[in-house]
Amino acid sequence: MATGCGISPAEKVVREQALKAASDQFVQRVVQEDWSGVYGMTQAGFGDPEELKENLKKAWPADAVLTGGTVSSMAWMTGSVAKVKISWSFQSGMVQSYSGETFAWEWLKKEWKLKGRVLR
């Protein structure tokens, strides 16, 4: 990740490791459709887990099944906010497709919380 503004190198490493772990857990929970678990990783800016699910699925291909996801990149936006790009994979019949989305995460109370999508 790029420079983390205003934090020590040691703290930067701790936060980067925690962000990678949180992002991987987010991907796993989304693929498993554990919407309550995903909701617990957010800043609660969504009304409930169902609203969060609908918001996330809006950008996905219609009639396709989410089959996986990987963290493609992570970058600092500020000392307490980072963005994470996730590459999703989908299956629709015999067709495999891929989509990338970028999410903002904020360091709050010694853990990362999902803020939402980063608009391009």
C-alpha positions in Angstrom: 0.0 0.0 0.0 1.1 3.6 -0.5 2.0 6.0 2.2 -0.3 6.0 5.3 -0.5 9.7 6.3 0.4 10.5 9.9 1.0 7.0 11.3 4.2 5.3 12.3 5.7 2.6 10.0 5.0 -0.1 12.7 1.4 1.0 13.0 1.1 1.2 9.2 2.1 -2.5 9.0 -0.4 -3.5 11.7 -3.2 -1.7 9.9 -2.3 -3.1 6.5 -2.3 -6.6 7.9 -5.6 -6.0 9.6 -7.1 -4.5 6.4 -6.0 -7.5 4.3 -7.6 -9.9 6.9 -10.8 -7.8 7.0 -11.0 -7.6 3.2 -10.5 -11.4 2.8 -13.2 -12.0 5.5 -15.5 -9.6 3.7 -15.1 -11.5 0.4 -15.6 -14.8 2.1 -18.8 -13.7 3.8 -20.2 -12.1 0.6 -19.5 -15.3 -1.4 -21.1 -17.4 1.4 -24.1 -14.9 1.5 -23.5 -14.3 5.2 -25.2 -10.9 5.0 -25.5 -10.5 8.8 -21.7 -11.1 9.1 -21.0 -8.7 6.3 -23.3 -6.1 7.9 -21.4 -6.4 11.2 -18.2 -5.4 9.2 -19.8 -2.1 8.2 -20.2 1.3 9.8 -24.0 0.5 9.9 -24.7 3.1 7.2 -27.2 0.6 5.7 -30.6 0.0 7.4 -30.1 -3.8 7.8 -28.3 -6.8 6.3 -31.0 -7.1 3.5 -30.5 -3.5 2.4 -26.8 -4.0 2.4 -27.2 -7.2 0.3 -29.4 -5.4 -2.3 -27.0 -2.5 -2.4 -24.0 -4.8 -3.1 -25.9 -6.9 -5.7 -27.0 -3.8 -7.7 -23.7 -3.7 -9.5 -23.5 -7.4 -10.3 -24.5 -9.1 -13.5 -28.2 -10.0 -13.6 -29.0 -13.8 -13.3 -25.4 -14.6 -12.4 -24.2 -16.5 -9.3 -21.2 -15.1 -7.4 -18.6 -17.8 -7.3 -15.6 -16.1 -5.7 -13.6 -13.0 -5.1 -10.1 -11.8 -4.5 -8.4 -8.7 -3.1 -6.6 -7.1 -6.1 -5.1 -4.1 -4.5 -5.1 -1.9 -1.4 -4.2 1.8 -1.1 -4.2 4.5 1.5 -6.6 7.4 1.0 -5.7 9.0 4.4 -4.1 7.8 7.6 -7.4 6.2 8.7 -9.1 5.4 5.4 -8.0 3.0 2.7 -9.5 1.7 -0.5 -9.5 -2.0 -1.5 -10.2 -3.3 -5.0 -12.0 -6.6 -5.2 -12.2 -8.8 -8.3 -15.4 -10.8 -8.2 -16.1 -13.9 -10.4 -19.6 -14.9 -11.5 -21.1 -17.9 -13.3 -24.2 -17.7 -15.6 -24.9 -21.0 -17.3 -21.7 -21.8 -19.1 -20.4 -18.2 -19.0 -17.8 -17.1 -16.5 -17.5 -13.4 -16.0 -15.5 -11.0 -13.8 -16.1 -7.6 -12.3 -14.0 -5.3 -10.2 -15.2 -3.0 -7.4 -13.4 -0.7 -5.1 -14.5 -0.2 -1.5 -13.5 2.3 1.2 -12.6 1.1 4.7 -12.1 3.2 7.8 -9.9 2.4 10.8 -12.2 2.8 13.8 -11.5 1.7 17.4 -8.6 -0.5 16.3 -10.5 -2.3 13.5 -11.4 -1.7 9.9 -15.1 -0.9 9.0 -16.5 -1.0 5.5 -17.7 2.5 4.5 -19.1 1.6 1.0 -18.2 1.6 -2.6 -15.7 4.1 -4.0 -17.2 5.7 -7.1 -15.0 6.0 -10.1 
